[in-house]
Amino acid sequence: MKGLLYKDWTMIFGGYKTNFLFLLLFYGVFTVLCRISFLSYALVFVLGMYASSTISMDENSHWDAYARTLPVTPGQLVSAKYCLTLLLTAVSIPLGFLMTLLIPDPKPALLEITTGMFSAAAVTLLYLSFVMPLSYRFGAAKARSWVSVTIFVVIFLPAAFLMVFKDDLSTPAVRAVRALAQQMDASSLSSEQWAALLLGVLLGAALVCFAVSWVVSIQIYRRKNY
């Protein structure tokens, strides 16, 4: 497993070193000078995507055909990708915090930064939970395209619908949001506690999806012929 992680890390470092340094400098400068904390959250997603890009590199180099001759199991080959994803996502969070700490006073609130960082991590894991199994099944390029189209259909179209009917109080989604807001107002929990609770639920759901994705990817990889 250590050898597989080292192989993937070497590919990322060799292929994206210059790109990452440019992004880190670009995001850092704009975060500090323009006070755009969103870019520090985007860095979390970018680093997570670096890990999944090793699947494309393996496809281009025909690594998987060679890997079948090595004393490693499909579970180990797939697990290395998932471990690297978790590692890079975890590393990106303190990097993002550092970028926001460099913002001159007044700095964004700690709750805002924490919520943004861990929400970005959860979104990254959820996105890759779909991309990685599909990449093993249909190829990385097709997987990213299909997931992007799915996200547009599932998220942006309903969001556009809500914007159009935002003044219609009979809309089920509007009623649900208002009911949740009323429940939060009536609760004894503070806004910080509610934020921590919702963030914990989001992260927990992301990790569960990531674990299920890992199991599915192993099964797909085991049945695939190279």
Secondary structure as the mmCIF struct_conf table of DSSP 4:
data_model
#
loop_
_struct_conf.conf_type_id
_struct_conf.id
_struct_conf.beg_label_comp_id
_struct_conf.beg_label_asym_id
_struct_conf.beg_label_seq_id
_struct_conf.end_label_comp_id
_struct_conf.end_label_asym_id
_struct_conf.end_label_seq_id
HELX_RH_AL_P HELX_RH_AL_P1 LYS A 2 LEU A 33
BEND BEND1 CYS A 34 CYS A 34
TURN_TY1_P TURN_TY1_P1 SER A 37 SER A 37
HELX_RH_AL_P HELX_RH_AL_P2 PHE A 38 SER A 61
TURN_TY1_P TURN_TY1_P2 HIS A 62 HIS A 62
HELX_RH_AL_P HELX_RH_AL_P3 TRP A 63 ALA A 67
TURN_TY1_P TURN_TY1_P3 ARG A 68 THR A 69
BEND BEND2 LEU A 70 PRO A 71
HELX_RH_AL_P HELX_RH_AL_P4 PRO A 74 LEU A 101
TURN_TY1_P TURN_TY1_P4 LEU A 102 LEU A 102
BEND BEND3 ILE A 103 ILE A 103
HELX_LH_PP_P HELX_LH_PP_P1 PRO A 104 PRO A 104
BEND BEND4 ASP A 105 PRO A 106
HELX_LH_PP_P HELX_LH_PP_P2 LYS A 107 ALA A 109
HELX_RH_AL_P HELX_RH_AL_P5 LEU A 110 PHE A 138
HELX_RH_AL_P HELX_RH_AL_P6 ALA A 140 ILE A 151
HELX_RH_PI_P HELX_RH_PI_P1 PHE A 152 PHE A 156
HELX_RH_AL_P HELX_RH_AL_P7 LEU A 157 VAL A 164
TURN_TY1_P TURN_TY1_P5 PHE A 165 ASP A 167
TURN_TY1_P TURN_TY1_P6 LEU A 169 SER A 170
HELX_RH_AL_P HELX_RH_AL_P8 PRO A 172 ALA A 186
BEND BEND5 SER A 187 LEU A 189
HELX_RH_AL_P HELX_RH_AL_P9 SER A 191 ARG A 223
#
